[in-house]
Amino acid sequence: MNQRQLGPFSVSAIGLGCMNICHAYGAPVSKEQAERVLLTAFDEGVTHFDTAALYGFGASETHVGHVLAKHRQKFTLASKGGMAGVQFDDGVKRVIDGRPEAIRRNCEDSLRRLKTDVIDLYYLHRWDKQVPVEDSVGAMSDLVRAGKVRALGLSEVSAATIRKAQAVHPITAVQTEYSLWTRNPEIAVLDTCREFGIAFVAFSPVARGFLCGPDLDVGAFDAKDIRRAMPRFAPEHFAANLKLLPAYRAIANDVGCTPAQLALAWLLHQGPDVLPIPGTSREDHLRDNLGAVDVALDAATLARLDELINQRTVSGNRYNEQSSREVDTEAY
């Protein structure tokens, strides 16, 4: 596998996002299937595994710890705090909490589930707008000094927030949705990352499955599939977005790759500091994704893709109103 720099770590050019092994898209995944995906990724040369306290309310971290702890010295482990499942009388609910005490608690819980003494890259999953980001990052900096975390990252933040955090502690990586159909980082975040030498980790790089191949059957989505709440998959927007796919697939055919590989190759061509972390619950999809490292795109093909799928041609916002309020999009 080709390598890229993730701060001080040399990692596989394509990593594995570990949300899908426990929830989010499609039907629930069994522990056995999650184990097969993780081991296949490791065997195929993936050395960048990205998880979070939130994913499956700890289930993803538990899977990663159970399966990969014995290989711990052979890969870079990233996780996230500041947003996690909290037990209430009526069940476990997702809570954004950037207070220092919450971040410390999240980290301790993650270390236990991951069966490790240290997390290589620890992200603030969401900026809690009730807490100055300097306070949250300050608590994370304490974790570095305590030897529980090696480097710090931020997720779904604006350029202005990156600057505030960077003034407290060096930021190694910023993670945000980035793909042909989500171009928000191109407004200011990518430039700010490059100004400070911060790696950019792209999640949902194949547009939440939209750019993977066959047309998605939105009506058949599992009841808990998070895409059901995303405007781009609502009937009025999805019908418009489907019209982009025939031309997109034609480009993939011209290049000689699969649609998913084309989406990932486009990201890899955006700069050596961009690291995609596609997620999947299937080994065949995983292997297909990893094949993108061998796909070369010339300037003419990149221009065709940019013209076809971009912020002007995609219909619908990426998040609904509630989720949009939770991300830091000012001066994005």
Helices and strands as residue ranges (DSSP letters): E 3-6, E 9-12, E 16-17, H 31-43, E 48-50, G 55-58, H 59-68, G 69-74, E 76-81, E 83-88, E 91-96, H 100-114, E 119-124, H 133-145, E 149-155, H 159-166, E 171-177, G 184-186, H 189-196, E 199-203, G 207-209, G 218-220, G 226-229, G 231-233, H 235-242, H 245-255, H 259-268, E 274-276, H 283-290, G 291-294, H 299-308, H 321-326
